[in-house]
Amino acid sequence: MEIKSGSDFNADFHEAITQAPAPKESLKGKIIDVVEKGYLLNDKVIRFAKVVVGN
């Protein structure tokens, strides 16, 4: 599962482990950092990606 900074947060694929102040106004509610990569198997989530979300 490829996740980049600035991507939209989607609870079906991501687990928000914390929130942090967004460095830019455009990053509010979006992914700031990926702490742990997630995995898919045949379009089913095996492990959710652990991410930091902008606040």
Residue frames as a rotation matrix with the C-alpha (Angstrom) as fourth column:
MET 1
0.592 0.806 0.000 0.00
0.806 -0.592 0.000 0.00
0.000 0.000 -1.000 0.00
GLU 2
-0.486 -0.782 0.390 1.62
0.799 -0.579 -0.164 3.24
0.354 0.232 0.906 -1.16
ILE 3
0.692 0.663 -0.286 0.82
0.721 -0.613 0.323 6.25
0.039 -0.429 -0.902 1.03
LYS 4
-0.351 -0.801 0.485 2.40
0.724 -0.561 -0.401 9.66
0.594 0.211 0.777 0.68
SER 5
-0.581 0.076 -0.810 2.39
0.596 -0.638 -0.487 12.75
-0.554 -0.766 0.326 2.81
GLY 6
-0.791 0.360 -0.495 -0.52
-0.496 -0.851 0.172 15.00
-0.360 0.382 0.851 1.84
SER 7
-0.775 0.545 -0.319 -2.85
0.123 0.627 0.770 12.12
0.619 0.557 -0.553 0.96
ASP 8
-0.020 0.864 0.504 -6.42
-0.760 -0.341 0.553 12.15
0.649 -0.372 0.664 2.24
PHE 9
-0.822 -0.173 0.543 -7.06
-0.531 0.576 -0.621 10.21
-0.205 -0.799 -0.565 5.45
ASN 10
0.017 0.806 -0.591 -9.29
-0.704 0.429 0.565 7.18
0.710 0.407 0.575 4.86
ALA 11
-0.069 0.006 0.998 -10.33
-0.954 0.293 -0.068 5.15
-0.292 -0.956 -0.015 7.92
ASP 12
0.914 0.407 0.006 -10.83
-0.380 0.859 -0.343 2.08
-0.145 0.311 0.939 5.71
PHE 13
0.677 -0.719 -0.158 -7.07
0.325 0.484 -0.812 1.91
0.660 0.499 0.561 5.07
HIS 14
-0.310 -0.832 0.461 -5.38
-0.028 -0.477 -0.879 4.10
0.950 -0.285 0.125 7.71
GLU 15
0.484 0.341 -0.805 -5.17
0.816 0.155 0.557 4.16
0.315 -0.927 -0.203 11.50
ALA 16
0.329 -0.330 0.885 -4.57
-0.162 -0.943 -0.292 7.62
0.931 -0.047 -0.363 12.96
ILE 17
0.101 -0.359 -0.928 -2.22
0.844 0.524 -0.111 7.12
0.526 -0.772 0.356 15.88
THR 18
-0.229 -0.130 -0.965 -1.92
0.732 -0.677 -0.083 10.82
-0.642 -0.725 0.250 16.67
GLN 19
0.718 0.383 0.582 -2.70
0.655 -0.654 -0.377 14.31
0.236 0.652 -0.721 15.45
ALA 20
-0.274 -0.836 -0.475 -0.18
0.836 -0.451 0.312 17.11
-0.475 -0.312 0.823 15.04
PRO 21
0.308 0.338 -0.889 -0.40
-0.061 -0.926 -0.373 20.77
-0.950 0.169 -0.264 14.06
ALA 22
0.650 -0.006 0.760 -0.47
0.725 0.306 -0.617 20.98
-0.229 0.952 0.203 10.27
PRO 23
-0.369 -0.873 -0.318 2.57
0.659 -0.487 0.573 22.77
-0.655 0.001 0.755 8.84
LYS 24
-0.988 0.152 0.011 0.35
-0.095 -0.670 0.736 24.26
0.119 0.726 0.677 6.10
GLU 25
-0.378 0.924 0.067 -3.35
-0.714 -0.244 -0.656 25.10
-0.589 -0.296 0.752 6.06
SER 26
0.096 0.416 -0.904 -3.80
-0.939 0.338 0.056 22.74
0.329 0.844 0.423 3.07
LEU 27
-0.597 -0.416 -0.685 -2.64
-0.228 0.908 -0.352 19.73
0.769 -0.054 -0.637 5.16
LYS 28
-0.600 0.459 0.655 -5.40
-0.753 -0.048 -0.656 19.96
-0.270 -0.887 0.375 7.77
GLY 29
0.423 0.803 0.420 -7.20
-0.644 0.593 -0.484 16.60
-0.638 -0.066 0.767 7.92
LYS 30
0.767 -0.248 -0.592 -4.60
-0.435 0.477 -0.764 15.01
0.472 0.843 0.258 5.65
ILE 31
0.829 -0.516 -0.216 -1.74
0.558 0.735 0.385 12.62
-0.040 -0.440 0.897 6.32
ILE 32
0.773 -0.634 0.017 1.44
-0.633 -0.770 0.084 14.35
-0.040 -0.076 -0.996 7.50
ASP 33
-0.351 -0.936 0.021 3.63
-0.935 0.350 -0.060 11.31
0.049 -0.040 -0.998 8.22
VAL 34
0.638 0.442 -0.630 3.49
-0.422 0.886 0.193 7.52
0.644 0.143 0.752 7.81
VAL 35
0.188 -0.541 0.820 4.76
-0.958 0.085 0.275 5.74
-0.219 -0.836 -0.503 10.92
GLU 36
-0.527 -0.300 0.795 4.19
-0.202 0.953 0.225 2.14
-0.825 -0.042 -0.563 9.80
LYS 37
-0.734 0.182 -0.654 3.39
-0.666 -0.006 0.746 0.84
0.132 0.983 0.126 6.33
GLY 38
0.068 0.834 0.548 0.11
-0.650 0.454 -0.610 -1.01
-0.757 -0.315 0.572 5.77
TYR 39
-0.919 -0.395 -0.001 -0.47
-0.282 0.655 0.701 -4.14
-0.276 0.645 -0.713 3.71
LEU 40
0.192 0.951 -0.241 -3.24
-0.910 0.080 -0.406 -5.38
-0.367 0.297 0.881 1.41
LEU 41
-0.869 -0.323 0.374 -3.86
-0.148 0.892 0.428 -8.95
-0.472 0.316 -0.823 0.25
ASN 42
-0.693 0.613 0.379 -6.34
0.680 0.381 0.627 -9.35
0.240 0.692 -0.681 -2.62
ASP 43
-0.393 0.478 0.786 -7.87
-0.037 -0.862 0.506 -5.92
0.919 0.170 0.356 -1.84
LYS 44
0.755 0.554 -0.350 -8.35
0.327 0.144 0.934 -6.85
0.568 -0.820 -0.073 1.84
VAL 45
0.332 -0.628 0.703 -6.49
-0.698 -0.665 -0.264 -4.93
0.634 -0.403 -0.660 4.55
ILE 46
0.332 -0.352 -0.875 -4.05
0.506 0.850 -0.150 -7.17
0.796 -0.393 0.460 6.39
ARG 47
-0.167 -0.380 -0.910 -2.48
0.946 -0.321 -0.040 -4.36
-0.276 -0.868 0.413 8.41
PHE 48
0.849 0.502 0.166 -3.70
0.525 -0.837 -0.156 -0.78
0.060 0.219 -0.974 8.58
ALA 49
-0.126 -0.871 0.476 -1.12
0.616 -0.444 -0.650 1.92
0.777 0.211 0.592 7.86
LYS 50
0.355 0.159 -0.921 -0.34
0.891 -0.355 0.282 3.91
-0.282 -0.921 -0.268 11.01
VAL 51
-0.144 -0.303 0.942 -0.31
0.722 -0.683 -0.109 7.62
0.677 0.664 0.317 10.19
VAL 52
-0.553 -0.020 -0.833 -0.10
0.607 -0.695 -0.386 11.09
-0.571 -0.719 0.396 11.73
VAL 53
0.104 0.717 0.690 -2.93
0.949 -0.279 0.147 13.41
0.298 0.639 -0.709 10.71
GLY 54
-0.826 -0.408 0.389 -2.71
0.346 -0.912 -0.220 17.22
0.445 -0.047 0.895 10.51
ASN 55
-0.085 0.773 -0.629 -4.87
0.986 -0.027 -0.166 19.16
-0.146 -0.634 -0.759 12.91
